[in-house]
């Protein structure tokens, strides 16, 4: 569940914020010019990244005024000074006297300004995929030119709320329909097209190059080398002009750090903030793999139309999230009309499959489910290995409303109240040998 949303006050304005976890330090995480404190928890990778931050200390997140669940600003356009006041108001409301600031993307200059003007409130500074200036200058040749700026603002206004700009900030998931749908919703929750475009103007106006020499807090600069919107030279420039800054170049092209190699990036942050690097997670583990699929999804979508089909998918996602939480499952991938999840016990996986199937049945949606228990390969939140392929092939053998499993799953739940119907040995495409399959009753 997402944490409780509270409100800080700055004069007559309300600023939405949340705190997560506890520990010896406070960490203020600042995201892009658009955000929504509740909406970000609906994207599993975003939520997982925030949870990881909360293991390093008490995490504080907020929506700047003019964005998300916070009040709009009384003035027509926000200023960087307004948003710096937001940080201080949120820290005061959360009872934080000093904190480590994490500035990502366009929030980097704001973090720099706050650290320079209020050093007594800042313990350290982490700057990720950001720069001191976005526009090109004679002594800053890597920036954007006027034509590129105009094109970006045009696209922002015309595509906002539809998942626009996904190719700019998250190219690795440009073809992921489920992520695209969430991003579109998140954009609408964060700001209107006009408001977002107005706030985006601030990104192009800021220039904090002259502030860099006034920074006197420990600083870590991380930058993904193929992120196009803020080129790698931006990060190098920051590190060269901030006294004592540490610079780490990372692989990847995504500006949003909850995508791509998030684990490697957060390992660097954790070592910087805590002085310790987390031991590598085991890369192989025994798990029960569940795959589901909506039967006849293409025909159903055509019959219902886009609006009703989207409502069905939203209902599907709500049910999946709730049941996975109740059965201690972990979602690894939303496949558009199904899911890939794992469990630490096969009985939990089976009961979760039945719960999802039965609840979707009440809205006229039939799914098929396949389960297999075996060793999986861990790749951050992604998983792989032959066990996943076997579960996928088993799911394809199931009929509408059926839950199929391998003999491995059946053997592991011996003694439970579950019963099984033998469906014989079958050759599974791309999988060695034939497999004994069972329908779970």
N, C-alpha and C positions, 0 to 999 in steps of 0.2 A: 504494500500500500504506500502511496506517496505520503510524505510527512505533512503535518498540519501547516497550513498557510496562515501567517499572522501579518499584521500591518504595523509598520513604523510610521511615525508622523514627522513631516517637515512642514512647519507652519500649519496650513490648513489642508495639506495634501497627504494622501495615504500611499505608502510604498509597500507592495506585497513582498514578503520574504519568507524563507523557510530555513530551519536549522536541521542538520542531520548528523547523528553520531556525537561522539564526545572524545576528548583527548587533551593532551598537554598544549595544544596550539589551536588557534582559530584560522580557518582558511576561507577567504572570500573569493568565490568563483564568479567571474563576470563573463557573460556570453555576448552574443552579437547585439546589434542595435534593436533586434526584435527578439522577444522571448515570452514565455508564459510559464510561471513556476509550476503549475499543475500539468500542463500539456506535455512538458518534456518527459514526464514519467511514463507516458504511454508508449514511448519508443524504447524497447528493451535495452538497446545498446547505449542509449543516452543514460538510462537509469542505472545500468551497470557501471558506467564510468563515474557517475556521481557517488554511487555507493563505495567505489574504490577510493575516491577522494576522502570519504568520511572515515575510512580506516586510518588515515594519516592524522586526523584531528577532527575538531568540530567544523563541519562544512556549513557555510552560510551562502545561500543563493537568493537572488532577488530580481524583480523586474524594474528596470529604470522607469521613471515617470514618463508617461506617453506610450508605454508598451505593456502588453499583457494584462495582468490583474491590478496594476497600479493606476492611480489617477492620471488623467491627462495633465499636461502642464498648462498653466494659465496663459503663458505667452504663446505666440503663434509657433515659434520654433524653439526647440530645446537648445541649451548651450552645454558645453563641457563642464562649466562651473555648476550648472544645475545638477548634472549627473554626479559630480564629485560630492555635492551636498547629499545626494541619495545614499552614497556609500557610507558617509559618516552617520546619517540618520539610522540606517539599518544596523550598523555596528553598535550604536548607542542602544537601540531597542533590544538587540540580542545580548547586551551586556559585555561586549567585546571591547577591550581597551586597545589591544594591538592584534594585528592579524597578518598573515601572509596573503598577498593578493595574487590571483591568477587571472591574467588578462589574455583572452584569446581573440584573434582577429581584430576587428575594429575596436574592441574594448581595451586593447593594449595601450594606446595613447592615453586613455582615461586612467588606467592603472599607473602609468608613468607620471602623469600630472598629480595624481593623488599622493603617490609616494614622495614626490619632490616637494609638494606644498604642505604635506602633513606627515613628515617623517616619524613623528612621535607615535603615530597610529599604525605604522607599517614595520613588520618584523623582517620580511623578505619579499621578493618580487619574482614571479614566474611569468615570462612573456612567451606566448606560443603562436606561431604562424601570424605574426603581426609586424608592424613597422612604425617608424616615427612619422612617416609621411606617405601618402598614397600617390599623389600627383608627381609627374616628372618635373625636374628642375635642371638648370645648367650644371649644378654640382650634385645632382641626384638623378642619374640617367635611367634608372630602372623603373621609374614610376609610370603611371598611366597618362596618356595624352588626352586632350580635350575631346576628341572624337570617341575614344573608348569610354570616357566618363559619360558622355551623352547617351551612348548606346546602353550602358549599364543602367542608367536611370530610366531610360525608356522601357527596357525589359522589366525592371522592377515594377513600374506603374502598370504595365499591360499584362503581366503574368502573375502578379502577386495573388496569393490565395489559391493558386492552381498547382503549386509545387514548382513554380518557376525558379530559374537560376540553379537548378539541381546540377547542371553540367559545370557550373562555375565552382561551387563549394563542395560538392559530393560526387565527383565523377565516377567513383568506384561503384556506386549504387544507382547510376542513371537508368538502368534497365529494371530496377526492382520496383514493381508496381505497388507492393504493400508499403514500402518506404515512401514512395512518391505520394500516396494517398495520405499518409500520416503527415508528411511535410506540408502538403496543401492545407490540411486542417490546422496544423500548428501555426502556419503563417496567418491564417484567418483569426486564430485565437490571439495572436500577438499584436496585430495592427491591421488597419485598413490599407488598401493600396496607396491612397493619398498620404496617410500618416507615415507609412513605411518609407515612401519615396522622400518625404520631407526630412525624415531622420537620416536617411542614407546620404543626403547632401552633406551632413556633418563629417562623414568619413573623408570626403574629398577636400574639405576645408582645413582640416587639422594639420598642424606641422609642429611637432614637439622636439625637433632636432636640437634646438638651443637649450632644451631642458635636460638633456641626457647627462651633461657634465654636472648637474646639480643633484643627481641621484647618489645617495650614499648608503644604500641598503644592499645586502647580498642579493644578487640577481642571476637568474638562470634564463637563458634564451634558447628555446627549442624551435626548430623550423623544419617542416617537411620539404624536401628539396624540389619536388615537382608540383607544389601548389602554385598555380598560375596567378591567382588574384593578388596575393602578396608574395612576390618572387623570393627565392632564397637569399638574394642580395640584401633584402630588407633586414633579415635576421642577422646577417653578418655585420651590417652597418650598426645595428643596435649594440651588438657585443663589442665592437671596436670602440664605441664612443661612451659606453657605460663603464666606469672604473671597476675593475675586478670581476666583470661579468663572465660567466661560463657559457660557452656556446656549444650546442650539440645539434648536428645535422642528422635528420631522420629520414628514412625512406617514406614514400607515399605522396599522393597528390590531393588528398582530401583536406579541406580547410577545417571541417568540423571534426574535432579530435575524438569523438566517440565512434568514428568509423576508421577503418584501416587498422594498422598495428597500434591499437590503443594500449595494449599491455606494455610494450617496449617504451612508449612515451611516458606512461604513468610510473614505470620503474625509475626513470630518470628524475621525475618530479619527487617521488618518494625518497630517493637517496638524497636529493638536495634539501628537502624539508626536514627529514628525520635523521639523516646521517646513516641510514641503513637501507640496503637494497633487499627487497623481498626475495626469498629463495624461489627458484623456478618451480612453477606448478608442475605436478606430474603430467606428462604428455600422453599417457595412456591409462585408462581406467575401465573397470567393468561396470556396465550400465545396462539398463533396459531401455531400448529405443522404441519410441512410438511414432508412427507416421499415420496421418489421416488425410482424407481427400473427399471433397464434396462430389457426390455421384452426379454425373451429367451436368457439371457446372456451366459448360459452354452453352448448352441448350437452355438451361434454366436462366442464365443471364439474358439470353436473347428473348425469352418469353416474358421476363419481368420488366425489362428495360433498365437503363443505367441507374436511375434513382432508386428503384426498389431493390435492385441487385446490390447496390452499395449499402443499403440499409441491412440487407441480409448479411453481408460481410461484416458490418459493424457489430451486429448481434453475435455472429460467430466469434469475433475477436473478444468481445466481452465475456462470453461463456468460457472460451479457452483460457483467458487470463485468470478468471475466478477459479476454475476447476484445477488448473495447474498449481495455483497457490494452495488450494485445499488439499491436494494430493502430493505436495512437495515435489512437483515436477519443475523442470527447467526448460524454457522455450529457447531453442537454438535458431530456428528459422521459421518465418511465416511464408508459406509457399504460394500465396495468392488465394487459394481456395482450400488450404489445409495447413498442417503444421508438422514440424519435426521437433520432438521433445525427448528428454531423457529423465529417468527415475533411478533412485538408488535401490529400488526393490520392484520386482515384476508385478506383485499383487497391486501395488499402488498404480502402476502403469495401466493395468487391466481395468481397475475400477475407475480411473480417470477417463479412459476411452469410453466406457459405458456411460459415464455421467455426461460427457460431451455429446455422445450420440443421442441419448434420451432427451436432453434439453433442446438440441437442434431439431429433433423430431417433432417437437411441439409447435415449431414454426414452419413445418413442412419441408425441412431440409434433411436429406439422407446422406450419411457419410459411410465410408468404409475405413477400417482400421487394421494396421499390421504392427505386430510387436515381435521383437527378438532381443535376447539378452546376450551380450558379448563384449569384447574389448573394443573400445572406441579410441580414436585419436583426438586429442584436444588441441584446438587452434584458436585460442582466445575464446570467444563465444561460439565459434563454429566447431563442428565435429566432423570426423570422417572415419574411414576404415570399412572393412568388409562387413562389420555388423550393421552399419547404416544401409549398405546396399542390400543386405539380406532382408532387413525390415521393410525396405521399399518394395522389394519383389513380393514379399508376403502380403503387403497391403494391396498390391495389384491383383492378387488372387482372390481377395475377399469380395463378396457381393454387397449390394446396398444394405446398409444396416448391420453388416456382419463385422465381428472382431476376430481376426485370425492371429495365430501366434505360432512360433516354432516349438519343437519338442523341448528345446532348452528352457524356454519360459515355463512350459507345463511342468517340467521336472523340478524347477525351482520353487513352485508353489504347492508341491505335494503336501497334503495335510490341511489345505485351506478349504473353504466352503465353495470354491470355484469348481465347475465341472467343464469337461471338454468333449467335443465330438470329433472323432478321428476323420480327417479329410484326406488321408492317404499320403503317399510320398510323391513329390513333384520335383521336376527339374525347374530351377529358377534361372531366368535369363542372366547370363554373365556371372553366375555363382557356381563354384566348384561343387560337384556331387549333387545328389538329389536330397531333398529335405522333407522330413515328416511334419506335416502341418495339421493344426487343430483349430476348430472353431470353438471359441469360448462361449459357454452357455450362460 
